[in-house]
């Protein structure tokens, strides 16, 4: 049996526990049928605890059961079922608010946190949200005053019953259409749900820059969600993990843990390595117990020299170790606990008990450096034993090492041959250029010599002819 509750921030689909709570479910279904919850205000929203509604006046002290509506105010409350016990264990549990002595009326609430044991046995659980967890997240993030009342109105706009197995009580009149909002239901509102709010009014330039930066970050996260790099745009990386890059390949996990442990307790330190070769990829992640320790290490360790390398430190943006449970259904952290988008429980004893259990579990999970060293030596010994028992694997490794060595030597020889060939080629080019210059000089000298010889021959022939002519003239006839 399901009921759809439409609100100004989204729709909620609720499955009712008809077998365990028949009378309470009948009351809720018939109130939905007469549109009793239309325009009801969520008058109390406590972050990580509950979001309460069901009072038509919005004053948190009104409301009546279906029998009170039909027969009169003397039946405003009725005694609901409390057995079998149903705990407030998960976010999204729908429960009728108790007015004392197991009496309930029309007011109900949705849980916004886990394991709210302080509510068990007092209020009557009648259903659970199966769709619309993102609406619960928006409810949890609503801005409220010191009395836990939202500044901007969040109202129920309509209720749709998918199936009703109960007969109507005598005298029940079902409206033909959804009624219009009355002045009584709207009088306790503040800022209407459809009213535009100017976020920039009264803001300084620095605050405006922060708002713009926040919007740009959300837009980038949405783009990453669209392309598939992020499972959810609202998912944020942990704030106690540092990303370290530009490491020396010889730097190990223990080295980084010893160096960064002076800022606080280090929960984990991991140098990322290649899956096949086991070689360091020269970046790592360091997780601290507290966020303050992480911030101190971020400001102090950037550009610090470690193993002759200047490292770079930044806050981690990885969400690889966070398990996503689905759109609007929260995340599951490394401890396997449900984190409904950072929802916190208001119950102090439960939160202290839970923190104590978490600290004990972390203490059990943490290992000292000596214990890690012993575990590493044991792994090496086990690996040596396996290699002795299976010599084929060792032979394969030796062959691969020899093959890699031969490949490296071949590459060096080929590079040397290429260098020598290029050197010889360059020498030949230089020799050819010098030889060509010499040849041009020889040809120029030969031409000069030939020209001089021809000129001398012409001069000699002319002088010989002139001498003969003089002899003829001087000879007697």
C-alpha positions, 0 to 999 in steps of 0.5 A, a space after each residue: 500500500 503506497 501513498 504519494 505525498 507531493 510537496 513544494 520541494 518534491 514528491 515522496 512515496 510512502 509504503 504503509 504498514 497495514 498489517 502491523 498498524 491497521 487503525 493508524 493507517 486507516 486514519 492516515 489514509 482517510 485524512 489523505 482522502 479528504 485532502 486534510 494535509 493539503 497546504 500543511 506546513 512543515 513547521 518543525 525541521 531538526 537537522 539529522 532528527 525529524 521533519 514534522 507536519 500534519 497541523 492545518 494551522 501550522 502552529 504545531 499544536 493543532 490537527 485532528 484524527 479522521 474520527 474527530 473530523 467526522 464526529 467532533 473534537 471529543 474524538 480528536 485523538 485515538 489510541 494507536 497500536 504500538 505492537 509489534 515494535 517498529 524502531 526508528 532505525 533508518 532515515 525516511 520512517 513515517 511516524 504519527 506524533 504522540 500527544 501522550 498516553 499512546 494518543 495520536 491525531 493527524 500530525 506526523 513526521 519523517 525521520 532524517 537520521 539513523 537509529 533514533 532510539 529516543 523516539 521508539 515506544 513513544 511515537 507510532 511508526 506507520 510507514 517508510 519512504 521508498 522513493 524521494 530520498 532526495 526530498 528528505 535531503 532537501 528537508 534536512 538542509 533547510 535553513 531554520 531559526 532557533 525554534 527549528 522553523 524553516 525561514 522559507 515555507 515547505 508545504 504539502 501540496 497534494 496527496 495521492 492514494 494508490 490503493 485504499 483497502 479500508 471502507 470509509 467511516 460513517 459520515 465521511 464526505 470526500 471532496 470532488 476536487 482539491 480545495 483551495 488554500 484557506 487563510 487559516 492554513 496560510 497565516 503562519 507562513 513566512 516566505 512563500 515557496 514560490 517567492 524569489 529570494 535575492 541572495 545578493 542583497 546586503 552582501 559584500 564583494 567578498 561574499 559575492 565572490 564566495 557565492 559565485 565560486 560555490 556555484 561554479 564548483 556545483 556546476 563543475 560537479 554536475 558536469 562530472 556527474 553527467 560524464 560519469 566521473 562522479 556518481 553524484 554531484 552532491 558527493 564530497 571527498 573526505 576532509 581528513 585525507 591528503 594527496 601527496 605527489 612528486 614522491 621519490 620511488 624509494 619512499 615507502 608507506 612507513 616513511 610517510 607515516 613517520 613524517 606526517 605522524 607529528 601532526 596527529 594520529 595517522 589512520 592510514 598511509 598508502 603509496 599507490 603502486 603499479 599492479 603488475 610490477 609493484 613499482 611506486 607511481 610516486 603519489 600517495 594518500 595519508 588519512 588523519 584521525 582529525 581534520 585539524 591535523 590534516 589542515 596543519 600538515 597541508 600548510 606545513 608539508 607542501 614543497 618539503 624535501 623528502 628523499 631528495 624530492 620536493 613533494 606537493 601536498 593537497 587535499 584529496 579529491 578522490 571518492 573511490 573508497 566511498 560506496 554510493 547507495 543510489 541517487 538521494 539515498 546517501 553514501 556508505 563510508 569505509 566503516 560500512 555505516 550509512 551516512 545519509 548525506 552527513 545527517 547527524 543524530 540529535 540524541 546525545 547519548 546515542 551519538 556519544 555511544 556511537 563515537 566511542 564504538 567507532 574509536 574502539 574500532 579504529 584502535 583495533 584496526 590501527 597497527 603500529 609501525 613495528 607490527 606492520 614491519 613484522 607483517 611485511 617480513 612475514 609476507 616476504 618469507 611466505 613469498 620466498 617459501 612459495 617460490 621455493 615450492 614452485 621453481 617455475 615461477 622463479 625461472 619465469 621471473 629470471 627469464 623475464 629479467 634476462 629478457 628485459 636486460 637484453 632488450 635494454 642492451 639492444 636498445 643501447 647498441 641500436 642507439 649507439 649505431 644510429 649515433 655513429 651512422 649519423 656522425 659518419 654521414 655528417 663527416 661525409 657531408 662536410 668533406 664533400 662541401 670542402 672538396 667542392 670548394 677546392 674544385 671550384 678554386 682549381 677550375 678558376 686557376 686553370 681558366 686564368 692560366 689558359 687566358 694568360 697563355 692565349 694572350 701571350 700566344 697572340 702577342 708572340 704571333 703579332 710580334 712575329 708578323 710585324 718583324 717579317 713585315 719590317 724585313 720585307 720592307 728593308 730587303 732590296 728588290 
